Amino acid sequence: MTVVASPNPLRGLTGGDGEYLKAVAGEIDGPVLLAGHSYGGSVITAAGTGDNVVGLVYISGFAPDEGENLTDLQSKFSAPGAIPYFRQH
């Protein structure tokens, strides 16, 4: 088994993060299992349509439905109780 930890350029889903990862996966010879944490879950969802991608693993990550964006997904849940204690400097 070979493990590849691809960098995430953090340009946004519409900025090409998913397409970038899809291209990286496409360069790998053989089946690819993508794993993503947090925002990376959305990235692997977008990249998961690659021909050699055989599965997606979400590790405490966002798993949006087709056509769903992170704002829609996050709006389904109430804000964490710790929010009032955060201060921006």
ZAMARGU-4260 file (C-alpha; in steps of 0.2 Angstrom, whole numbers, plus 5000, padded with zeros to 4 digits):
<rodrens>
0) 5000/5000/5000 | 5006/5017/4996 | 5000/5033/5005 | 5001/5050/4997 | 4997/5066/5008
5) 4993/5079/4995 | 4994/5097/5000 | 4978/5107/4999 | 4980/5123/4991 | 4966/5131/5001
10) 4959/5141/4986 | 4941/5136/4990 | 4930/5123/4983 | 4925/5135/4969 | 4943/5140/4968
15) 4949/5122/4963 | 4953/5112/4978 | 4943/5098/4973 | 4949/5098/4955 | 4967/5099/4961
20) 4965/5084/4972 | 4955/5075/4958 | 4970/5078/4947 | 4983/5072/4960 | 4972/5056/4962
25) 4971/5054/4943 | 4990/5053/4942 | 4991/5038/4954 | 4991/5021/4945 | 4978/5010/4953
30) 4963/5012/4964 | 4963/5027/4976 | 4954/5029/4993 | 4952/5047/4998 | 4952/5053/5016
35) 4947/5070/5022 | 4946/5079/5039 | 4935/5094/5042 | 4935/5105/5026 | 4944/5091/5018
40) 4928/5081/5018 | 4921/5093/5006 | 4936/5093/4995 | 4936/5074/4994 | 4918/5074/4990
45) 4922/5086/4975 | 4937/5075/4970 | 4928/5059/4972 | 4921/5058/4954 | 4939/5053/4948
50) 4939/5037/4938 | 4951/5028/4949 | 4943/5034/4966 | 4935/5019/4974 | 4929/5027/4991
55) 4929/5041/5002 | 4933/5042/5021 | 4926/5056/5031 | 4936/5059/5047 | 4926/5071/5057
60) 4924/5080/5041 | 4910/5089/5031 | 4900/5076/5020 | 4889/5087/5009 | 4875/5080/4998
65) 4877/5083/4980 | 4874/5101/4976 | 4875/5106/4995 | 4887/5119/5000 | 4895/5122/5018
70) 4884/5136/5022 | 4869/5126/5019 | 4876/5111/5029 | 4882/5122/5044 | 4865/5131/5045
75) 4857/5114/5050 | 4866/5115/5067 | 4865/5128/5081 | 4881/5138/5085 | 4893/5130/5098
80) 4890/5135/5116 | 4908/5142/5117 | 4905/5155/5104 | 4902/5169/5117 | 4919/5166/5125
85) 4929/5169/5109 | 4937/5186/5106 | 4945/5192/5090 | 4961/5201/5093
</rodrens>
